C-alpha cells in the first residue's frame, strides 16, 4: 500500500512543482517556507519536543491543547507544524509556541530527517490532516500519535471512509468530538478511542476573555451578523434582507474573501436593492448606513459579540463555515442547506429553546424571510432568554483539552524519546 502511495504522491508532487507555483501564491509560499524553515539555523536539533500538527485553520483546535501541554510539561518545547501557510503569521505570534515549521513533504527522506531533528515525545494531530509516510515513520519509532477533535462525516463516500480508516489504524489514540463518532470507530476495531469533545469550544471561551477593541459599538438587539459569506449565500440573503428591513436595525456582512471584485459586486447589489451601506475600514462611530460591509479580515469573531442573530456562510455554496463562534455569544444561527460537514451545526440544529432551534437551516430566500419574521416576532425578553441558554450550552461543552491532557498524563506519565541519545 505504501509503495502505491509513494508513487502516486511523487507524481502529484512533480505536477505541483511544474505548474502549481505558476497559478497559486499559496503554493509558492509553501515551497519557500519549507526551504527556509526545515534546515538549520531555523530548525535546530532538539533533545526532545512535543509536535502539534494543525494543517491551517485547525490551529484554532490546537491552541487550547498547546496551553495544556505548557501547563503539564513546561520544560518541553512545543513545535507546531502546519501544511498550508495561511495561518503561519498567527502561529508565529503565539508566545506558547517554541517553533513553527511546515510539515515536510511526505517523502521518506524529509520525514526521517525532520523526526531525527525534533525527536518527538508525542505527536498531536488536529482533526483530520493525516499523511501516510509521516504516520508510518512515527509508528515505526514508537512515537505516540494522538488525533484529537476528530469528526467523521457519515455521509462521506464509502471509499473515502475506508481509506481514512486505514490511516486511523496507524494512530495510537483517537479523541472524538462526540460519542457517535467514537462508537463508530470502536465498532470498526480501533483499540483506543475517547470522546472528550471539541477543543474549539475551549478556544472560543478563551477568545471571549480577550476581546479586540472595536472602533464603534452596535445596537445588539435587532442586529444581524452575516459571517464568512460567498456569492451563493448572498444570492439568497440580500433579497431577504431587502424584504425584511422593518424587522432589523443593522446588518453587518463579512465576506469570506473580501477581495476588491467581491466588495465591488456586493456594493452594486446593495445599491440596486436600495440598502444603504458603508465600509468597516471607514467607520469610527456607530454606522449610519443600514449595512456595514467588513472589508478587513480578523474582526468577525468580535463582531459576533454585537449581534442578536447570525447567518454563517458557505451553507449555500456546499459546506458551512464554523457556527461555533456566533453560538458562543448566544446568537441564534441561520444557515443554508449544506451543513452536514459541521458537527456542531448538526448538534445545535436539534436543540430548541423557547420554540426556536439554535441553528436553523433554510433552503432559499423565502425561507430566510420567514425565519427572520419568526425570530423577531418573539418578545425581546424571550429572545434574550434564548441567547442566555445557547451561550450556556456552549460553555458547558468546554474542557476537552484539559480532559485529553489528563488522559495523556495518566497513560504517559514519563514520556521518553524513542531516539538514541546523541
Number of C-alpha atoms within 10 A of each C-alpha: 6 10 8 9 12 16 11 11 15 14 11 11 15 11 11 13 13 9 12 15 15 11 9 10 10 14 18 15 15 18 16 12 17 17 12 14 18 19 15 10 9 12 16 13 15 14 17 21 22 22 24 27 26 26 23 18 16 19 25 18 23 24 25 22 26 23 18 17 23 16 11 13 15 11 10 17 21 24 20 28 22 24 19 18 21 15 17 20 10 10 21 15 10 12 8 16 18 14 19 23 23 23 24 23 17 18 15 14 11 15 19 16 13 18 20 16 18 20 22 30 22 23 22 21 26 27 25 17 15 18 13 19 19 20 20 17 16 22 15 9 14 15 23 20 22 20 24 29 25 20 20 20 12 13 9 12 9 10 9 9 15 12 10 14 16 11 15 20 15 19 24 18 20 25 25 26 24 19 15 13 20 23 15 14 20 13 10 11 11 19 13 14 22 20 21 23 24 25 29 26 23 23 21 23 17 14 13 15 8 9 12 13 9 12 11 11 13 19 12 15 17 18 20 25 26 28 26 22 24 20 17 15 23 20 14 20 22 16 17 20 23 14 13 14 13 9 15 17 16 22 24 27 24 26 25 20 15 19 11 10 9 16 18 11 12 20 18 11 16 17 12 10 14 10 16 14 19 18 18 20 12 11 15 11 11 12 20 12 15 17 22 22 24 25 21 15 12 9 15 21 18 19 21 25 19 20 25 23 26 26 27 27 30 24 26 25 15 15 16 22 20 19 25 21 25 29 27 24 25 27 31 27 25 25 26 27 18 19 22 17 20 18 19 19 24 15 12 21 19 12 15 15 16 12 10 18 18 25 26 22 22 20 14 16 20 14 15 24 19 13 18 18 15 11 18 15 11 13 9 13 8 13 21 15 13 22 20 16 17 26 17 15 15 21 17 10 15 21 18 24 28 18 17 22 19 15 14 16 15 10 10 14 10 9 17 14 17 16 16 7 6 4
